[in-house]
Amino acid sequence: MMTDVQQRIDLFGEDEAALGQTLTAMSRSIQRRVFNSGISEDIQNIEQEIQDLNEAISQRTKAVTRKAQDLYEMKYGEGRQKSEEEKMKEVQQLQSQLERTKEITGVVVEKYSKQTDDPGTDSHCSVEGSILGNQFSVQFDVDIPQEGKHVTFRNLDVSVADDLFQRLQQPLIQLSDNNAVGSFFSLVGQYSRWNRHREDTFRYFTQKYPDTVSTDSEDNTILLLQSPQTHDSLTLCICWSFTLDPLCQFHPDLKLEVIVNKQLLEADKENVIKEAPQMFQKIVESHGIERGIDAMIKLMDGT
């Protein structure tokens, strides 16, 4: 049996008064089937059809998404086939980055290799090159971090030239034990800059004043100033070495030592020789090492 049912539908509900204007309630006639039996089964069938349709839409969406990702990877991802122009551009960018790194840090990478395990959580790296002319080789393991964690270095092994190792033996062993990769490059870089500056400065003055200036035959960190007239009685020794703090930070150490015989020291009534180390230190702090050495050479000539 079918019955016509008139039903009033209020589109605005109780909020109608809050709109601040008179709204006309709208109503329409609908027909509702009323069955004595079987309505629950119809509803269940409809719900099942909706569920099946939603599942089909979900599967189709996933398939389309995967296909889109595959197409994106083929066109833009790392696994795509790059053109020769793109490869050349990447090589040029890499060369530019290496030159920039060399200019800033003095580091030249000659060989580099990286091996990553199957899970992709650990890598073994090997780097060979030079830092301002000092050859080095570094090997270490890297724990690839999960989200929110930091990179961890392990099993650091460093190798440098013998002369460099002799000067930095203890700090290099300490840095290796602590797996301090960054500190290794920082320490060797600071030492290399200091060593190059010292060698260039000493070479300049030995060439400019060959009769007065020479380097110590047993220690090349010492510059000797000796006047031809008083070389047997007075020698100024400019000692340009370095110190390292407990954190392996590099600190240049520059000072003047005086070797003078007793007779010349007693003849120095104005204490010029005695006060020479303090004078040298002040000039270096205010005007630099070159001006300090020049001042000591003039002091020798006036003695």
C-alpha positions in Angstrom: 0.0 0.0 0.0 1.4 3.5 -0.9 0.4 6.6 1.1 1.0 10.3 0.2 2.7 12.1 3.0 2.9 15.9 3.3 6.0 16.8 5.2 7.1 20.4 6.2 10.9 20.9 6.0 12.3 23.9 7.8 15.5 24.8 6.0 16.7 27.3 8.7 15.6 25.7 11.9 15.5 27.6 15.1 18.3 30.0 13.9 15.8 31.7 11.6 15.1 34.5 14.2 18.7 35.2 14.6 19.2 36.2 11.0 17.5 39.5 11.7 15.0 39.2 8.9 11.7 37.4 8.2 12.3 34.2 6.3 9.6 32.1 4.8 9.6 28.5 5.8 9.7 26.4 2.7 8.0 23.1 2.3 7.6 20.6 -0.4 5.8 17.4 -0.9 7.7 14.2 -0.9 6.6 10.7 -1.4 7.8 8.1 1.0 7.3 4.4 0.4 5.9 2.7 3.4 6.3 -1.0 3.4 4.9 -3.3 5.9 8.1 -5.4 5.6 11.5 -5.4 3.8 12.5 -1.8 4.3 15.5 -2.7 6.6 16.8 -5.0 3.9 16.6 -2.3 1.2 18.6 0.1 3.5 21.3 -2.5 4.2 21.6 -3.1 0.4 22.1 0.6 -0.3 24.6 0.9 2.5 26.6 -2.0 1.1 26.5 -0.5 -2.4 27.9 2.8 -0.9 30.6 0.9 0.9 31.7 -1.0 -2.2 31.7 2.2 -4.2 33.9 4.0 -1.6 36.3 1.1 -1.6 36.5 1.1 -5.4 37.1 4.9 -5.4 39.9 4.5 -2.8 41.7 1.8 -4.8 41.4 3.8 -7.9 42.8 6.9 -6.1 45.8 4.9 -4.8 46.5 3.5 -8.3 46.4 7.0 -9.8 48.6 8.3 -7.1 51.2 5.6 -7.6 51.2 6.2 -11.3 51.6 10.0 -10.8 54.6 9.3 -8.5 56.2 7.0 -11.0 55.8 9.6 -13.8 57.3 12.3 -11.6 60.2 10.1 -10.6 60.9 9.3 -14.3 60.8 13.0 -15.2 62.3 14.7 -12.2 63.6 12.1 -9.8 67.2 10.8 -9.2 66.6 7.7 -11.2 65.6 9.4 -14.4 67.9 9.5 -17.4 69.6 12.9 -17.5 70.5 14.7 -20.6 74.2 15.4 -21.4 73.5 19.1 -20.9 72.2 18.4 -17.4 75.1 16.2 -16.5 77.6 18.8 -17.7 75.8 21.5 -15.7 75.9 19.3 -12.5 79.7 18.7 -13.1 80.3 22.4 -13.5 78.3 23.2 -10.3 80.3 20.5 -8.4 83.6 22.0 -9.6 82.5 25.4 -8.6 81.6 24.2 -5.1 85.0 22.5 -4.8 86.8 25.6 -5.9 84.8 27.7 -3.5 85.6 25.2 -0.7 89.3 25.3 -1.6 89.2 29.1 -1.5 87.5 29.3 1.9 89.1 26.4 3.7 92.1 25.5 1.7 90.8 21.9 1.5 91.4 20.1 -1.8 89.5 16.7 -2.2 91.4 14.4 -4.5 89.6 11.1 -3.8 86.2 10.4 -2.2 84.3 7.2 -1.8 81.2 6.2 0.1 79.7 2.8 0.8 76.2 2.4 2.3 74.9 -0.8 3.8 71.7 -2.4 2.6 69.4 -1.0 5.3 70.7 2.4 4.5 71.5 3.3 8.1 75.3 3.2 8.0 77.9 4.5 5.6 81.7 4.1 5.4 83.5 7.2 3.9 87.0 7.7 2.7 88.5 11.1 1.8 92.0 11.9 0.5 93.4 15.3 -0.4 95.4 18.2 1.0 94.9 21.2 3.2 97.1 24.1 2.0 99.7 21.6 0.8 99.5 19.2 3.7 98.4 15.8 2.5 95.8 13.9 4.5 93.7 10.7 4.4 90.6 10.3 6.5 88.3 7.3 6.9 85.2 7.1 9.2 81.8 5.5 9.6 78.5 7.5 9.6 75.3 6.6 11.3 72.6 8.0 9.1 70.1 9.6 11.5 66.4 9.0 11.8 64.1 12.0 11.9 65.0 14.4 14.7 68.4 12.8 15.4 72.0 14.0 14.7 74.7 12.5 12.5 77.1 10.3 14.4 80.7 9.6 13.4 82.5 6.4 14.4 85.9 4.7 13.8 87.7 7.8 12.7 91.1 7.0 11.3 93.4 9.9 10.1 96.7 9.9 8.3 99.0 12.8 7.7 102.6 13.5 6.6 105.4 12.6 9.1 106.4 16.2 9.8 102.9 17.2 10.5 102.3 14.2 12.7 105.4 15.0 14.7 104.1 18.5 15.5 100.5 17.5 16.1 100.8 13.9 17.4 98.9 14.2 20.7 96.0 16.3 19.4 95.6 14.1 16.3 95.3 11.0 18.5 92.9 12.8 20.8 90.6 13.9 17.9 90.7 10.4 16.4 89.7 8.8 19.7 86.8 11.3 20.0 85.7 10.8 16.3 86.0 14.6 15.8 86.0 14.8 12.0 85.2 18.5 11.9 87.8 19.4 14.5 90.5 17.5 12.5 90.0 19.6 9.4 89.9 22.8 11.6 93.1 21.9 13.4 95.1 21.0 10.3 93.7 24.0 8.5 94.8 26.4 11.2 98.2 24.8 11.5 98.7 24.9 7.7 97.9 28.6 7.6 100.2 29.4 10.5 103.0 27.3 9.0 102.6 29.0 5.5 102.6 32.5 7.0 105.6 31.7 9.1 107.6 30.3 6.2 106.7 33.1 3.9 107.6 35.7 6.5 110.9 34.1 7.4 111.8 33.7 3.7 111.1 37.3 3.0 113.4 38.6 5.8 116.3 36.1 5.1 116.3 37.2 1.5 116.0 40.9 2.3 118.7 40.9 5.0 121.0 38.0 4.2 123.8 39.3 6.3 121.7 39.9 9.4 118.8 37.4 9.3 118.9 33.6 9.2 116.8 30.6 10.5 117.9 28.2 13.1 119.5 25.1 11.6 117.9 22.9 14.2 114.5 24.6 14.6 112.8 26.3 11.6 110.4 28.1 13.9 113.2 30.4 15.1 114.5 33.4 13.2 117.9 34.6 14.3 118.9 38.3 14.1 122.7 38.9 14.3 124.6 42.0 13.4 127.9 41.4 11.6 129.6 43.8 14.1 128.2 42.1 17.3 127.2 38.6 16.2 129.5 37.1 18.9 128.0 39.1 21.7 124.3 39.7 20.8 121.6 37.6 19.1 117.9 38.2 19.0 115.8 35.0 18.6 112.3 35.4 17.3 110.4 32.3 18.3 107.2 31.7 16.4 105.6 28.6 17.6 102.0 27.6 18.7 100.1 26.2 21.7 97.0 24.0 21.8 94.3 24.2 24.5 92.5 21.1 26.0 89.9 21.3 23.2 92.7 21.2 20.5 92.2 24.8 19.5 95.2 26.3 17.8 96.9 29.4 19.2 100.0 31.0 17.6 102.8 31.8 20.1 105.2 34.6 19.3 108.0 35.9 21.5 111.5 37.4 21.4 114.4 36.0 23.3 117.8 37.8 23.8 121.2 36.1 23.9 123.8 38.7 25.1 127.1 38.6 26.8 127.6 40.3 30.1 129.9 43.1 28.9 127.4 44.3 26.2 124.5 44.1 28.7 126.4 46.2 31.2 127.2 48.8 28.5 123.5 49.1 27.7 122.8 52.0 30.1 119.4 52.8 28.7 118.2 49.1 29.0 117.4 48.9 25.3 118.4 45.3 25.0 116.8 44.3 28.3 113.5 45.8 27.3 113.6 44.5 23.7 111.2 41.6 24.3 108.5 43.8 25.7 109.0 46.3 22.9 108.8 43.6 20.3 105.5 42.2 21.8 103.9 45.6 21.8 104.8 46.3 18.1 103.5 42.9 17.0 100.2 43.4 18.8 99.7 46.8 17.3 101.3 46.6 13.9 101.9 42.9 13.1 104.8 40.4 12.9 106.5 42.1 9.9 106.8 45.5 11.6 108.0 43.8 14.8 110.9 42.0 12.9 111.8 45.2 11.1 112.0 47.1 14.4 114.3 44.5 15.9 116.6 44.6 12.8 116.9 48.4 13.2 117.7 47.8 16.8 120.5 45.5 15.8 121.9 48.1 13.4 121.9 50.8 16.0 123.5 48.7 18.7 
